[in-house]
């Protein structure tokens, strides 16, 4: 089973030992995890050291190592150089993708994100949720009207309250969101590399210093899943991360979604989306495998299941 390994204690040392990630502190073993079970490693502690062997072994298995700052926002990632047998051809197709194709791909991603936002708000019984399906249908090629931003301006106050402002550098619920997005970004980065694509070459995100650009494109429809967990924590009065709350976010990768007539966990949904994107680059057709928004019962199970399992 895929596991998110969170390194949050200062001064730990990571190494490879007989097929395990070995975690030590002051030369004493803290824990070990089978390498084949690791989905990603997230590091946001100080003074962490590691061996080159463990980084190479994780890369061989496609497991990214994500380094976060004090606000739990990711600032760096390690990814394997080779992720797919047709990697060269796919990257060439990615580089050569036409502007009209990129705009159509972005339209589909934005539309799916807005539909997810509206679905979450509707599941919460929030007045105003009915506008989001209409906005999702109105998204045009390249999102010329910037409906993504228009939806966000409505969405956050409706979900988190009128005083909430999304700020990556702030604490409280913003830090919870940062951590949840780091988990989801690692999942998308892993899927992108496995599909033979380059994570730096984005569809819409194009910051020159962003090594996650394509992962940041693909993460967009998944973000409301993180928002649902963070909002549940906010309602419970939780404003700080601890191991229990981190596990709630980590378990999101196994949350079931409906796509292409099947039920698959988030980790597989990300893989299917990345694979369909690679095929879109090769064929020139903007066909993406995107999941359906959860039902109201499924939305409520995100918070309830985490709470019961905590």
C-alpha positions in Angstrom: 0.0 0.0 0.0 1.3 3.5 -0.9 2.4 5.5 2.1 3.4 9.1 2.6 6.5 9.3 4.8 6.6 12.5 6.8 9.9 13.7 8.3 9.0 16.3 10.8 11.5 15.8 13.6 14.7 17.8 13.5 18.1 16.0 13.3 17.0 12.8 11.7 19.1 10.7 9.3 17.7 8.8 6.3 19.5 5.8 4.8 19.0 2.6 2.9 19.0 -0.7 4.7 18.1 -4.0 3.0 15.2 -2.6 1.0 14.0 -0.3 3.8 14.1 3.4 4.3 15.8 3.6 7.7 15.2 6.6 9.9 17.6 7.3 12.8 18.2 10.0 15.4 21.4 10.2 17.4 22.4 6.8 15.9 19.3 5.1 17.3 16.6 3.7 15.0 13.3 5.7 14.9 11.6 3.6 12.3 11.8 1.8 9.0 9.5 1.6 6.0 9.7 -0.8 3.0 10.8 1.1 -0.1 8.2 -0.5 -2.2 5.4 0.9 0.0 6.5 4.5 -0.2 4.5 6.9 -2.4 6.5 10.0 -1.5 8.7 11.4 1.3 7.9 14.9 2.7 10.6 16.7 4.6 9.9 19.8 6.6 12.3 19.5 9.6 15.6 21.1 10.2 19.0 19.3 10.2 17.8 16.3 8.3 20.6 14.3 6.5 20.4 11.4 4.1 22.6 9.1 2.1 22.9 9.2 -1.7 21.8 5.6 -1.8 18.4 6.2 -0.3 17.7 9.1 -2.7 18.7 6.9 -5.7 16.6 4.0 -4.4 13.5 6.2 -4.0 14.1 7.6 -7.5 14.3 4.1 -8.9 10.8 3.5 -7.6 9.5 6.8 -8.8 9.0 8.1 -5.2 9.6 11.9 -5.0 11.2 13.6 -2.0 9.5 16.9 -1.3 11.3 19.6 0.8 9.0 22.1 2.5 9.6 25.4 4.2 8.4 26.4 7.7 4.9 27.1 6.4 4.7 23.5 5.0 4.8 24.8 1.4 7.0 22.7 -1.0 10.2 24.5 -2.2 12.1 21.6 -3.9 11.6 18.1 -5.1 13.7 15.2 -6.3 12.5 13.2 -9.3 13.9 10.4 -11.3 15.6 11.2 -14.6 13.8 8.3 -16.4 10.1 7.5 -15.9 8.7 5.9 -19.0 10.1 3.8 -21.9 8.8 6.4 -24.4 10.0 9.4 -22.3 12.1 11.0 -25.1 9.3 11.0 -27.6 6.7 12.2 -25.1 8.9 15.1 -24.0 9.5 16.1 -27.6 5.7 16.0 -28.1 5.2 18.0 -24.9 7.7 20.7 -26.1 6.2 20.9 -29.5 2.5 21.1 -28.3 0.6 23.8 -30.1 -0.8 26.8 -28.3 -4.5 25.9 -29.3 -4.0 22.4 -27.8 -2.6 23.9 -24.6 -5.5 26.3 -24.3 -8.0 23.5 -24.8 -6.3 21.3 -22.2 -6.3 24.2 -19.7 -10.0 24.8 -20.4 -10.8 21.2 -19.4 -8.6 21.4 -16.2 -10.2 24.7 -15.1 -13.7 23.5 -15.8 -13.1 20.3 -13.7 -11.6 22.4 -10.8 -14.6 24.7 -10.7 -17.0 21.8 -10.9 -15.2 20.2 -7.9 -15.4 23.5 -6.0 -19.1 23.7 -6.6 -19.7 20.1 -5.7 -18.0 20.6 -2.3 -20.0 23.7 -1.6 -23.2 22.0 -2.6 -22.4 19.0 -0.3 -21.9 21.5 2.5 -25.3 23.0 1.8 -23.8 26.4 1.1 -26.0 29.0 -0.6 -24.3 30.2 -3.8 -23.0 26.7 -4.8 -25.4 26.6 -7.7 -23.4 29.2 -9.6 -20.3 27.0 -10.0 -21.7 24.4 -12.5 -22.7 27.3 -14.7 -19.2 28.8 -14.4 -17.6 25.5 -15.2 -19.6 25.2 -18.4 -18.7 28.8 -19.4 -14.9 28.2 -19.4 -13.5 28.8 -22.8 -10.3 27.9 -24.5 -7.4 29.2 -22.4 -9.9 30.5 -19.8 -9.9 33.9 -21.5 -12.4 35.3 -18.9 -10.2 34.0 -16.1 -13.1 32.2 -14.6 -10.7 30.2 -12.4 -9.9 33.4 -10.5 -13.6 34.5 -10.5 -14.6 31.2 -9.0 -11.8 31.4 -6.4 -13.0 34.8 -5.2 -16.5 33.3 -4.5 -15.3 29.9 -3.3 -13.0 30.7 -0.4 -15.4 33.0 1.5 -18.2 30.5 1.0 -16.2 27.6 2.2 -14.0 29.1 4.9 -15.8 32.3 5.9 -15.8 35.9 4.8 -12.6 36.8 6.7 -10.5 34.0 5.1 -7.6 34.9 2.7 -5.6 32.3 1.0 -1.9 33.0 1.8 0.8 30.5 1.4 3.0 32.2 4.0 0.3 32.4 6.7 -0.4 30.0 9.5 -3.6 28.4 10.8 -5.8 26.9 8.1 -3.4 28.2 5.4 -0.6 26.0 6.8 -3.0 23.0 6.8 -3.8 23.7 3.1 -0.1 24.0 2.3 0.6 20.6 3.7 -2.3 18.9 2.0 -1.3 20.5 -1.3 2.2 19.3 -0.8 0.9 15.7 -0.5 -1.2 16.1 -3.6 1.6 17.9 -5.5 3.9 15.0 -4.8 1.3 12.6 -6.1 0.9 14.6 -9.4 4.7 15.0 -9.8 5.1 11.3 -9.5 2.3 10.7 -12.0 3.9 13.2 -14.5 7.3 11.5 -14.4 5.8 8.0 -14.7 4.0 9.2 -17.8 7.2 10.2 -19.4 6.6 14.0 -19.2 8.8 16.8 -17.8 7.3 18.3 -14.7 8.9 21.8 -15.3 7.1 22.3 -18.7 3.6 23.4 -17.7 0.4 23.9 -19.6 -0.5 27.2 -17.9 1.9 27.5 -14.9 5.1 28.9 -16.3 7.1 30.5 -13.5 10.7 30.2 -14.6 11.8 28.9 -11.2 8.9 26.4 -10.7 10.1 22.8 -11.1 6.6 21.7 -10.4 4.8 23.6 -13.2 3.1 20.7 -14.9 2.3 19.0 -11.5 0.8 22.4 -10.5 -1.4 22.3 -13.6 -2.7 18.7 -12.9 -3.2 19.3 -9.2 -6.0 21.9 -9.8 -9.0 19.5 -9.9 -7.7 17.7 -6.9 -7.3 20.8 -4.7 -10.9 20.8 -3.4 -10.3 17.3 -1.8 -7.6 19.0 0.3 -9.8 21.9 1.0 -12.5 19.6 2.3 -10.1 18.0 4.9 -8.7 21.4 5.9 -12.2 22.8 6.3 -13.2 19.9 8.4 -10.2 20.5 10.7 -11.1 24.2 10.9 -14.6 23.3 12.0 -13.1 21.0 14.7 -11.0 23.9 15.9 -7.7 22.4 14.7 -5.2 25.1 13.6 -1.9 23.3 13.8 -0.4 20.2 12.2 0.5 17.2 14.3 1.1 13.5 13.2 -2.6 12.7 13.4 -3.6 15.6 11.2 -0.9 14.8 8.7 -2.2 11.3 8.4 -5.6 12.7 7.5 -4.1 14.4 4.5 -1.8 11.5 3.6 -4.8 9.1 3.4 -6.3 11.3 0.7 -4.2 9.4 -1.9 -6.4 6.4 -1.3 -9.7 8.2 -1.4 -11.9 6.7 -4.2 -12.9 8.7 -7.2 -15.1 7.8 -10.2 -13.5 8.1 -13.6 -14.1 6.4 -16.9 -16.8 4.2 -15.4 -14.5 2.8 -12.7 -13.7 3.6 -9.1 -10.0 4.3 -8.5 -8.0 6.0 -5.6 -6.6 9.5 -6.0 -3.1 8.1 -6.7 -4.5 6.1 -9.7 -6.7 9.0 -10.9 -3.5 11.2 -11.0 -1.7 8.6 -13.0 -4.6 8.2 -15.5 -4.8 12.0 -15.9 -1.0 12.3 -16.6 -1.1 9.4 -19.0 -4.0 10.9 -20.9 -2.1 14.2 -21.1 0.9 12.5 -22.6 -1.3 10.9 -25.2 -2.9 14.3 -25.9 0.5 15.8 -26.6 1.2 12.9 -29.0 -2.1 12.9 -30.8 -2.9 16.6 -30.7 -6.4 15.9 -29.3 -7.3 17.5 -25.9 -8.8 14.4 -24.4 -8.1 14.1 -20.7 -9.3 11.4 -18.3 -10.8 13.5 -15.5 -12.7 12.2 -12.6 -16.3 13.0 -11.6 -17.0 15.1 -8.5 -17.8 13.0 -5.4 -21.4 12.7 -4.2 -22.5 14.6 -1.1 -22.1 11.4 1.0 -18.6 10.8 -0.4 -17.6 14.4 0.4 -18.8 14.0 4.0 -16.9 10.7 4.3 -13.6 12.5 3.7 -13.9 14.3 7.0 -15.7 11.6 8.9 -13.4 8.8 7.9 -10.3 10.7 8.8 -11.8 11.7 12.2 -12.8 8.1 13.0 -9.4 6.7 11.9 -7.4 9.4 13.7 
